[in-house]
């Protein structure tokens, strides 16, 4: 069963690390480095799992989760 992940982190090293792990397991994934891109991706795609960094620039992970919840995404 293919897993569809959303990997959210502003650190390019962490994004690369999680991407390598996803590739090794055969999972499909998309990456985002900020909350604005996450909102855009969630409006157009469904994900089984989201790996979310809490300390993001602009809107932090907690604020982003609240926006996602209130928007029904």
HTML snippet that shows the backbone in 3Dmol.js (N, CA, C, O; Angstrom):
<script src="https://3Dmol.org/build/3Dmol-min.js"></script>
<div id="view" style="width:600px;height:400px;position:relative"></div>
<script>
const pdb = `
ATOM      1  N   UNK A   1       0.845  -1.184   0.000  1.00  0.00           N
ATOM      2  CA  UNK A   1       0.000   0.000   0.000  1.00  0.00           C
ATOM      3  C   UNK A   1       0.886   1.241   0.000  1.00  0.00           C
ATOM      4  O   UNK A   1       1.743   1.399   0.869  1.00  0.00           O
ATOM      5  N   UNK A   2       0.679   2.104  -0.961  1.00  0.00           N
ATOM      6  CA  UNK A   2       1.489   3.312  -1.065  1.00  0.00           C
ATOM      7  C   UNK A   2       1.056   4.339  -0.024  1.00  0.00           C
ATOM      8  O   UNK A   2      -0.132   4.615   0.140  1.00  0.00           O
ATOM      9  N   UNK A   3       2.034   4.896   0.669  1.00  0.00           N
ATOM     10  CA  UNK A   3       1.778   5.941   1.659  1.00  0.00           C
ATOM     11  C   UNK A   3       2.054   7.287   1.018  1.00  0.00           C
ATOM     12  O   UNK A   3       3.028   7.440   0.280  1.00  0.00           O
ATOM     13  N   UNK A   4       1.214   8.251   1.293  1.00  0.00           N
ATOM     14  CA  UNK A   4       1.387   9.592   0.770  1.00  0.00           C
ATOM     15  C   UNK A   4       1.679  10.520   1.943  1.00  0.00           C
ATOM     16  O   UNK A   4       0.817  10.748   2.792  1.00  0.00           O
ATOM     17  N   UNK A   5       2.897  11.053   1.987  1.00  0.00           N
ATOM     18  CA  UNK A   5       3.355  11.874   3.103  1.00  0.00           C
ATOM     19  C   UNK A   5       3.488  13.331   2.700  1.00  0.00           C
ATOM     20  O   UNK A   5       3.744  13.652   1.540  1.00  0.00           O
ATOM     21  N   UNK A   6       3.310  14.203   3.677  1.00  0.00           N
ATOM     22  CA  UNK A   6       3.658  15.608   3.532  1.00  0.00           C
ATOM     23  C   UNK A   6       4.731  15.896   4.570  1.00  0.00           C
ATOM     24  O   UNK A   6       4.496  15.760   5.771  1.00  0.00           O
ATOM     25  N   UNK A   7       5.902  16.291   4.107  1.00  0.00           N
ATOM     26  CA  UNK A   7       7.041  16.564   4.982  1.00  0.00           C
ATOM     27  C   UNK A   7       7.217  18.074   5.049  1.00  0.00           C
ATOM     28  O   UNK A   7       7.447  18.727   4.031  1.00  0.00           O
ATOM     29  N   UNK A   8       7.105  18.630   6.267  1.00  0.00           N
ATOM     30  CA  UNK A   8       7.156  20.079   6.442  1.00  0.00           C
ATOM     31  C   UNK A   8       8.292  20.439   7.385  1.00  0.00           C
ATOM     32  O   UNK A   8       8.265  20.096   8.567  1.00  0.00           O
ATOM     33  N   UNK A   9       9.288  21.132   6.854  1.00  0.00           N
ATOM     34  CA  UNK A   9      10.424  21.570   7.669  1.00  0.00           C
ATOM     35  C   UNK A   9      11.138  22.683   6.922  1.00  0.00           C
ATOM     36  O   UNK A   9      11.285  22.615   5.701  1.00  0.00           O
ATOM     37  N   UNK A  10      11.580  23.701   7.636  1.00  0.00           N
ATOM     38  CA  UNK A  10      12.301  24.794   6.989  1.00  0.00           C
ATOM     39  C   UNK A  10      13.796  24.512   6.873  1.00  0.00           C
ATOM     40  O   UNK A  10      14.520  25.273   6.230  1.00  0.00           O
ATOM     41  N   UNK A  11      14.259  23.443   7.478  1.00  0.00           N
ATOM     42  CA  UNK A  11      15.671  23.067   7.410  1.00  0.00           C
ATOM     43  C   UNK A  11      15.873  22.128   6.219  1.00  0.00           C
ATOM     44  O   UNK A  11      15.335  21.021   6.216  1.00  0.00           O
ATOM     45  N   UNK A  12      16.637  22.550   5.208  1.00  0.00           N
ATOM     46  CA  UNK A  12      16.811  21.702   4.024  1.00  0.00           C
ATOM     47  C   UNK A  12      17.475  20.360   4.320  1.00  0.00           C
ATOM     48  O   UNK A  12      17.239  19.383   3.608  1.00  0.00           O
ATOM     49  N   UNK A  13      18.294  20.303   5.353  1.00  0.00           N
ATOM     50  CA  UNK A  13      18.924  19.025   5.719  1.00  0.00           C
ATOM     51  C   UNK A  13      17.870  18.043   6.216  1.00  0.00           C
ATOM     52  O   UNK A  13      17.879  16.872   5.836  1.00  0.00           O
ATOM     53  N   UNK A  14      16.960  18.520   7.067  1.00  0.00           N
ATOM     54  CA  UNK A  14      15.884  17.651   7.557  1.00  0.00           C
ATOM     55  C   UNK A  14      14.966  17.213   6.422  1.00  0.00           C
ATOM     56  O   UNK A  14      14.552  16.055   6.367  1.00  0.00           O
ATOM     57  N   UNK A  15      14.646  18.135   5.518  1.00  0.00           N
ATOM     58  CA  UNK A  15      13.810  17.764   4.370  1.00  0.00           C
ATOM     59  C   UNK A  15      14.473  16.659   3.559  1.00  0.00           C
ATOM     60  O   UNK A  15      13.816  15.703   3.147  1.00  0.00           O
ATOM     61  N   UNK A  16      15.756  16.789   3.337  1.00  0.00           N
ATOM     62  CA  UNK A  16      16.493  15.780   2.563  1.00  0.00           C
ATOM     63  C   UNK A  16      16.525  14.442   3.297  1.00  0.00           C
ATOM     64  O   UNK A  16      16.325  13.392   2.687  1.00  0.00           O
ATOM     65  N   UNK A  17      16.776  14.482   4.607  1.00  0.00           N
ATOM     66  CA  UNK A  17      16.828  13.261   5.406  1.00  0.00           C
ATOM     67  C   UNK A  17      15.498  12.509   5.354  1.00  0.00           C
ATOM     68  O   UNK A  17      15.474  11.307   5.089  1.00  0.00           O
ATOM     69  N   UNK A  18      14.392  13.212   5.605  1.00  0.00           N
ATOM     70  CA  UNK A  18      13.085  12.561   5.581  1.00  0.00           C
ATOM     71  C   UNK A  18      12.724  12.095   4.169  1.00  0.00           C
ATOM     72  O   UNK A  18      12.048  11.079   4.006  1.00  0.00           O
ATOM     73  N   UNK A  19      13.166  12.827   3.154  1.00  0.00           N
ATOM     74  CA  UNK A  19      12.931  12.411   1.769  1.00  0.00           C
ATOM     75  C   UNK A  19      13.663  11.111   1.454  1.00  0.00           C
ATOM     76  O   UNK A  19      13.115  10.229   0.793  1.00  0.00           O
ATOM     77  N   UNK A  20      14.893  10.996   1.925  1.00  0.00           N
ATOM     78  CA  UNK A  20      15.664   9.763   1.718  1.00  0.00           C
ATOM     79  C   UNK A  20      14.964   8.580   2.385  1.00  0.00           C
ATOM     80  O   UNK A  20      14.849   7.507   1.793  1.00  0.00           O
ATOM     81  N   UNK A  21      14.503   8.778   3.608  1.00  0.00           N
ATOM     82  CA  UNK A  21      13.800   7.709   4.329  1.00  0.00           C
ATOM     83  C   UNK A  21      12.532   7.303   3.575  1.00  0.00           C
ATOM     84  O   UNK A  21      12.253   6.115   3.420  1.00  0.00           O
ATOM     85  N   UNK A  22      11.767   8.293   3.108  1.00  0.00           N
ATOM     86  CA  UNK A  22      10.545   7.998   2.355  1.00  0.00           C
ATOM     87  C   UNK A  22      10.872   7.233   1.075  1.00  0.00           C
ATOM     88  O   UNK A  22      10.182   6.276   0.724  1.00  0.00           O
ATOM     89  N   UNK A  23      11.926   7.658   0.380  1.00  0.00           N
ATOM     90  CA  UNK A  23      12.343   6.955  -0.841  1.00  0.00           C
ATOM     91  C   UNK A  23      12.711   5.502  -0.550  1.00  0.00           C
ATOM     92  O   UNK A  23      12.342   4.602  -1.304  1.00  0.00           O
ATOM     93  N   UNK A  24      13.437   5.275   0.539  1.00  0.00           N
ATOM     94  CA  UNK A  24      13.862   3.918   0.895  1.00  0.00           C
ATOM     95  C   UNK A  24      12.678   3.001   1.179  1.00  0.00           C
ATOM     96  O   UNK A  24      12.764   1.790   0.978  1.00  0.00           O
ATOM     97  N   UNK A  25      11.570   3.581   1.647  1.00  0.00           N
ATOM     98  CA  UNK A  25      10.386   2.781   1.950  1.00  0.00           C
ATOM     99  C   UNK A  25       9.373   2.761   0.802  1.00  0.00           C
ATOM    100  O   UNK A  25       8.321   2.129   0.906  1.00  0.00           O
ATOM    101  N   UNK A  26       9.693   3.448  -0.280  1.00  0.00           N
ATOM    102  CA  UNK A  26       8.799   3.459  -1.430  1.00  0.00           C
ATOM    103  C   UNK A  26       7.568   4.322  -1.252  1.00  0.00           C
ATOM    104  O   UNK A  26       6.567   4.118  -1.940  1.00  0.00           O
ATOM    105  N   UNK A  27       7.622   5.281  -0.345  1.00  0.00           N
ATOM    106  CA  UNK A  27       6.479   6.159  -0.089  1.00  0.00           C
ATOM    107  C   UNK A  27       6.522   7.354  -1.024  1.00  0.00           C
ATOM    108  O   UNK A  27       7.599   7.854  -1.350  1.00  0.00           O
ATOM    109  N   UNK A  28       5.376   7.806  -1.450  1.00  0.00           N
ATOM    110  CA  UNK A  28       5.321   9.053  -2.210  1.00  0.00           C
ATOM    111  C   UNK A  28       5.216  10.193  -1.200  1.00  0.00           C
ATOM    112  O   UNK A  28       4.669  10.023  -0.111  1.00  0.00           O
ATOM    113  N   UNK A  29       5.740  11.343  -1.572  1.00  0.00           N
ATOM    114  CA  UNK A  29       5.757  12.460  -0.626  1.00  0.00           C
ATOM    115  C   UNK A  29       5.894  13.778  -1.362  1.00  0.00           C
ATOM    116  O   UNK A  29       6.324  13.837  -2.514  1.00  0.00           O
ATOM    117  N   UNK A  30       5.518  14.818  -0.666  1.00  0.00           N
ATOM    118  CA  UNK A  30       5.776  16.181  -1.106  1.00  0.00           C
ATOM    119  C   UNK A  30       6.389  16.899   0.079  1.00  0.00           C
ATOM    120  O   UNK A  30       6.195  16.507   1.229  1.00  0.00           O
ATOM    121  N   UNK A  31       7.132  17.958  -0.215  1.00  0.00           N
ATOM    122  CA  UNK A  31       7.781  18.713   0.847  1.00  0.00           C
ATOM    123  C   UNK A  31       7.332  20.163   0.810  1.00  0.00           C
ATOM    124  O   UNK A  31       6.947  20.698  -0.230  1.00  0.00           O
ATOM    125  N   UNK A  32       7.394  20.775   1.974  1.00  0.00           N
ATOM    126  CA  UNK A  32       7.098  22.201   2.105  1.00  0.00           C
ATOM    127  C   UNK A  32       8.020  22.778   3.169  1.00  0.00           C
ATOM    128  O   UNK A  32       8.312  22.131   4.174  1.00  0.00           O
ATOM    129  N   UNK A  33       8.471  24.002   2.932  1.00  0.00           N
ATOM    130  CA  UNK A  33       9.381  24.652   3.875  1.00  0.00           C
ATOM    131  C   UNK A  33       8.695  25.722   4.707  1.00  0.00           C
ATOM    132  O   UNK A  33       9.325  26.320   5.579  1.00  0.00           O
ATOM    133  N   UNK A  34       7.408  25.976   4.453  1.00  0.00           N
ATOM    134  CA  UNK A  34       6.683  26.969   5.252  1.00  0.00           C
ATOM    135  C   UNK A  34       5.192  26.651   5.264  1.00  0.00           C
ATOM    136  O   UNK A  34       4.697  25.860   4.461  1.00  0.00           O
ATOM    137  N   UNK A  35       4.498  27.287   6.191  1.00  0.00           N
ATOM    138  CA  UNK A  35       3.076  27.023   6.371  1.00  0.00           C
ATOM    139  C   UNK A  35       2.210  27.425   5.198  1.00  0.00           C
ATOM    140  O   UNK A  35       1.171  26.810   4.956  1.00  0.00           O
ATOM    141  N   UNK A  36       2.617  28.444   4.468  1.00  0.00           N
ATOM    142  CA  UNK A  36       1.820  28.898   3.331  1.00  0.00           C
ATOM    143  C   UNK A  36       1.767  27.840   2.233  1.00  0.00           C
ATOM    144  O   UNK A  36       0.721  27.626   1.619  1.00  0.00           O
ATOM    145  N   UNK A  37       2.885  27.185   1.992  1.00  0.00           N
ATOM    146  CA  UNK A  37       2.915  26.108   0.994  1.00  0.00           C
ATOM    147  C   UNK A  37       2.079  24.921   1.474  1.00  0.00           C
ATOM    148  O   UNK A  37       1.425  24.256   0.670  1.00  0.00           O
ATOM    149  N   UNK A  38       2.098  24.654   2.784  1.00  0.00           N
ATOM    150  CA  UNK A  38       1.304  23.552   3.341  1.00  0.00           C
ATOM    151  C   UNK A  38      -0.175  23.778   3.066  1.00  0.00           C
ATOM    152  O   UNK A  38      -0.874  22.869   2.618  1.00  0.00           O
ATOM    153  N   UNK A  39      -0.651  24.987   3.333  1.00  0.00           N
ATOM    154  CA  UNK A  39      -2.064  25.292   3.093  1.00  0.00           C
ATOM    155  C   UNK A  39      -2.426  25.060   1.628  1.00  0.00           C
ATOM    156  O   UNK A  39      -3.475  24.492   1.328  1.00  0.00           O
ATOM    157  N   UNK A  40      -1.567  25.496   0.729  1.00  0.00           N
ATOM    158  CA  UNK A  40      -1.794  25.318  -0.707  1.00  0.00           C
ATOM    159  C   UNK A  40      -1.854  23.834  -1.071  1.00  0.00           C
ATOM    160  O   UNK A  40      -2.743  23.405  -1.807  1.00  0.00           O
ATOM    161  N   UNK A  41      -0.908  23.057  -0.553  1.00  0.00           N
ATOM    162  CA  UNK A  41      -0.869  21.622  -0.857  1.00  0.00           C
ATOM    163  C   UNK A  41      -2.088  20.896  -0.298  1.00  0.00           C
ATOM    164  O   UNK A  41      -2.647  20.025  -0.965  1.00  0.00           O
ATOM    165  N   UNK A  42      -2.507  21.245   0.920  1.00  0.00           N
ATOM    166  CA  UNK A  42      -3.635  20.554   1.542  1.00  0.00           C
ATOM    167  C   UNK A  42      -4.962  20.852   0.850  1.00  0.00           C
ATOM    168  O   UNK A  42      -5.890  20.046   0.922  1.00  0.00           O
ATOM    169  N   UNK A  43      -5.058  21.982   0.193  1.00  0.00           N
ATOM    170  CA  UNK A  43      -6.286  22.306  -0.538  1.00  0.00           C
ATOM    171  C   UNK A  43      -6.455  21.421  -1.771  1.00  0.00           C
ATOM    172  O   UNK A  43      -7.572  21.203  -2.240  1.00  0.00           O
ATOM    173  N   UNK A  44      -5.336  20.914  -2.290  1.00  0.00           N
ATOM    174  CA  UNK A  44      -5.377  20.165  -3.545  1.00  0.00           C
ATOM    175  C   UNK A  44      -5.005  18.690  -3.433  1.00  0.00           C
ATOM    176  O   UNK A  44      -5.109  17.954  -4.415  1.00  0.00           O
ATOM    177  N   UNK A  45      -4.573  18.247  -2.252  1.00  0.00           N
ATOM    178  CA  UNK A  45      -4.081  16.879  -2.092  1.00  0.00           C
ATOM    179  C   UNK A  45      -4.509  16.303  -0.746  1.00  0.00           C
ATOM    180  O   UNK A  45      -4.801  17.037   0.198  1.00  0.00           O
ATOM    181  N   UNK A  46      -4.538  14.982  -0.680  1.00  0.00           N
ATOM    182  CA  UNK A  46      -4.813  14.283   0.579  1.00  0.00           C
ATOM    183  C   UNK A  46      -3.552  13.524   0.986  1.00  0.00           C
ATOM    184  O   UNK A  46      -2.867  12.945   0.143  1.00  0.00           O
ATOM    185  N   UNK A  47      -3.256  13.533   2.270  1.00  0.00           N
ATOM    186  CA  UNK A  47      -2.070  12.858   2.797  1.00  0.00           C
ATOM    187  C   UNK A  47      -2.475  11.956   3.951  1.00  0.00           C
ATOM    188  O   UNK A  47      -3.350  12.298   4.747  1.00  0.00           O
ATOM    189  N   UNK A  48      -1.827  10.796   4.033  1.00  0.00           N
ATOM    190  CA  UNK A  48      -2.060   9.902   5.166  1.00  0.00           C
ATOM    191  C   UNK A  48      -1.304  10.385   6.400  1.00  0.00           C
ATOM    192  O   UNK A  48      -1.778  10.236   7.527  1.00  0.00           O
ATOM    193  N   UNK A  49      -0.125  10.964   6.179  1.00  0.00           N
ATOM    194  CA  UNK A  49       0.735  11.385   7.289  1.00  0.00           C
ATOM    195  C   UNK A  49       1.360  12.733   6.950  1.00  0.00           C
ATOM    196  O   UNK A  49       1.742  12.989   5.808  1.00  0.00           O
ATOM    197  N   UNK A  50       1.456  13.591   7.969  1.00  0.00           N
ATOM    198  CA  UNK A  50       2.185  14.843   7.819  1.00  0.00           C
ATOM    199  C   UNK A  50       3.238  14.912   8.914  1.00  0.00           C
ATOM    200  O   UNK A  50       2.914  14.858  10.101  1.00  0.00           O
ATOM    201  N   UNK A  51       4.503  15.031   8.511  1.00  0.00           N
ATOM    202  CA  UNK A  51       5.595  15.269   9.454  1.00  0.00           C
ATOM    203  C   UNK A  51       5.769  16.775   9.517  1.00  0.00           C
ATOM    204  O   UNK A  51       6.145  17.399   8.525  1.00  0.00           O
ATOM    205  N   UNK A  52       5.499  17.367  10.677  1.00  0.00           N
ATOM    206  CA  UNK A  52       5.425  18.824  10.792  1.00  0.00           C
ATOM    207  C   UNK A  52       6.412  19.356  11.811  1.00  0.00           C
ATOM    208  O   UNK A  52       6.355  19.003  12.989  1.00  0.00           O
ATOM    209  N   UNK A  53       7.313  20.203  11.356  1.00  0.00           N
ATOM    210  CA  UNK A  53       8.223  20.922  12.240  1.00  0.00           C
ATOM    211  C   UNK A  53       7.407  21.965  13.003  1.00  0.00           C
ATOM    212  O   UNK A  53       6.577  22.657  12.412  1.00  0.00           O
ATOM    213  N   UNK A  54       7.634  22.078  14.287  1.00  0.00           N
ATOM    214  CA  UNK A  54       6.897  23.032  15.106  1.00  0.00           C
ATOM    215  C   UNK A  54       7.451  24.447  14.951  1.00  0.00           C
ATOM    216  O   UNK A  54       6.693  25.415  15.014  1.00  0.00           O
ATOM    217  N   UNK A  55       8.753  24.578  14.750  1.00  0.00           N
ATOM    218  CA  UNK A  55       9.386  25.894  14.660  1.00  0.00           C
ATOM    219  C   UNK A  55       9.587  26.296  13.204  1.00  0.00           C
ATOM    220  O   UNK A  55      10.689  26.196  12.664  1.00  0.00           O
ATOM    221  N   UNK A  56       8.505  26.752  12.581  1.00  0.00           N
ATOM    222  CA  UNK A  56       8.554  27.209  11.200  1.00  0.00           C
ATOM    223  C   UNK A  56       8.574  28.732  11.162  1.00  0.00           C
ATOM    224  O   UNK A  56       8.073  29.378  12.082  1.00  0.00           O
ATOM    225  N   UNK A  57       9.143  29.311  10.115  1.00  0.00           N
ATOM    226  CA  UNK A  57       9.083  30.769   9.987  1.00  0.00           C
ATOM    227  C   UNK A  57       7.670  31.212   9.608  1.00  0.00           C
ATOM    228  O   UNK A  57       6.934  30.469   8.958  1.00  0.00           O
ATOM    229  N   UNK A  58       7.306  32.398  10.008  1.00  0.00           N
ATOM    230  CA  UNK A  58       5.979  32.930   9.683  1.00  0.00           C
ATOM    231  C   UNK A  58       4.940  32.417  10.652  1.00  0.00           C
ATOM    232  O   UNK A  58       4.656  33.063  11.661  1.00  0.00           O
ATOM    233  N   UNK A  59       4.378  31.276  10.363  1.00  0.00           N
ATOM    234  CA  UNK A  59       3.405  30.644  11.259  1.00  0.00           C
ATOM    235  C   UNK A  59       4.038  29.354  11.779  1.00  0.00           C
ATOM    236  O   UNK A  59       4.524  28.534  11.001  1.00  0.00           O
ATOM    237  N   UNK A  60       4.026  29.184  13.105  1.00  0.00           N
ATOM    238  CA  UNK A  60       4.657  27.979  13.660  1.00  0.00           C
ATOM    239  C   UNK A  60       3.746  26.768  13.464  1.00  0.00           C
ATOM    240  O   UNK A  60       2.603  26.902  13.028  1.00  0.00           O
ATOM    241  N   UNK A  61       4.258  25.610  13.787  1.00  0.00           N
ATOM    242  CA  UNK A  61       3.522  24.374  13.576  1.00  0.00           C
ATOM    243  C   UNK A  61       2.200  24.308  14.324  1.00  0.00           C
ATOM    244  O   UNK A  61       1.213  23.792  13.800  1.00  0.00           O
ATOM    245  N   UNK A  62       2.175  24.832  15.551  1.00  0.00           N
ATOM    246  CA  UNK A  62       0.932  24.824  16.325  1.00  0.00           C
ATOM    247  C   UNK A  62      -0.123  25.712  15.664  1.00  0.00           C
ATOM    248  O   UNK A  62      -1.285  25.326  15.540  1.00  0.00           O
ATOM    249  N   UNK A  63       0.296  26.899  15.246  1.00  0.00           N
ATOM    250  CA  UNK A  63      -0.629  27.804  14.561  1.00  0.00           C
ATOM    251  C   UNK A  63      -1.132  27.211  13.257  1.00  0.00           C
ATOM    252  O   UNK A  63      -2.300  27.365  12.899  1.00  0.00           O
ATOM    253  N   UNK A  64      -0.248  26.540  12.561  1.00  0.00           N
ATOM    254  CA  UNK A  64      -0.625  25.899  11.303  1.00  0.00           C
ATOM    255  C   UNK A  64      -1.648  24.792  11.542  1.00  0.00           C
ATOM    256  O   UNK A  64      -2.612  24.667  10.786  1.00  0.00           O
ATOM    257  N   UNK A  65      -1.449  23.994  12.580  1.00  0.00           N
ATOM    258  CA  UNK A  65      -2.417  22.939  12.903  1.00  0.00           C
ATOM    259  C   UNK A  65      -3.790  23.524  13.220  1.00  0.00           C
ATOM    260  O   UNK A  65      -4.811  22.966  12.817  1.00  0.00           O
ATOM    261  N   UNK A  66      -3.819  24.641  13.937  1.00  0.00           N
ATOM    262  CA  UNK A  66      -5.097  25.301  14.243  1.00  0.00           C
ATOM    263  C   UNK A  66      -5.786  25.770  12.964  1.00  0.00           C
ATOM    264  O   UNK A  66      -6.997  25.607  12.814  1.00  0.00           O
ATOM    265  N   UNK A  67      -5.014  26.353  12.038  1.00  0.00           N
ATOM    266  CA  UNK A  67      -5.590  26.802  10.766  1.00  0.00           C
ATOM    267  C   UNK A  67      -6.130  25.626   9.963  1.00  0.00           C
ATOM    268  O   UNK A  67      -7.207  25.714   9.374  1.00  0.00           O
ATOM    269  N   UNK A  68      -5.388  24.534   9.939  1.00  0.00           N
ATOM    270  CA  UNK A  68      -5.819  23.342   9.208  1.00  0.00           C
ATOM    271  C   UNK A  68      -7.119  22.811   9.800  1.00  0.00           C
ATOM    272  O   UNK A  68      -8.049  22.461   9.074  1.00  0.00           O
ATOM    273  N   UNK A  69      -7.170  22.756  11.115  1.00  0.00           N
ATOM    274  CA  UNK A  69      -8.364  22.244  11.801  1.00  0.00           C
ATOM    275  C   UNK A  69      -9.571  23.143  11.541  1.00  0.00           C
ATOM    276  O   UNK A  69     -10.653  22.652  11.218  1.00  0.00           O
ATOM    277  N   UNK A  70      -9.392  24.451  11.679  1.00  0.00           N
ATOM    278  CA  UNK A  70     -10.525  25.363  11.512  1.00  0.00           C
ATOM    279  C   UNK A  70     -10.993  25.438  10.055  1.00  0.00           C
ATOM    280  O   UNK A  70     -12.168  25.698   9.795  1.00  0.00           O
ATOM    281  N   UNK A  71     -10.083  25.212   9.107  1.00  0.00           N
ATOM    282  CA  UNK A  71     -10.447  25.234   7.686  1.00  0.00           C
ATOM    283  C   UNK A  71     -11.003  23.891   7.209  1.00  0.00           C
ATOM    284  O   UNK A  71     -11.498  23.785   6.087  1.00  0.00           O
ATOM    285  N   UNK A  72     -10.921  22.878   8.053  1.00  0.00           N
ATOM    286  CA  UNK A  72     -11.412  21.561   7.672  1.00  0.00           C
ATOM    287  C   UNK A  72     -10.538  20.862   6.643  1.00  0.00           C
ATOM    288  O   UNK A  72     -11.010  20.019   5.881  1.00  0.00           O
ATOM    289  N   UNK A  73      -9.263  21.220   6.628  1.00  0.00           N
ATOM    290  CA  UNK A  73      -8.348  20.596   5.673  1.00  0.00           C
ATOM    291  C   UNK A  73      -7.811  19.319   6.254  1.00  0.00           C
ATOM    292  O   UNK A  73      -7.018  18.633   5.609  1.00  0.00           O
TER     293      UNK A  73
END
`;
const viewer = $3Dmol.createViewer("view");
viewer.addModel(pdb, "pdb");
viewer.setStyle({}, {cartoon: {color: "spectrum"}});
viewer.zoomTo();
viewer.render();
</script>
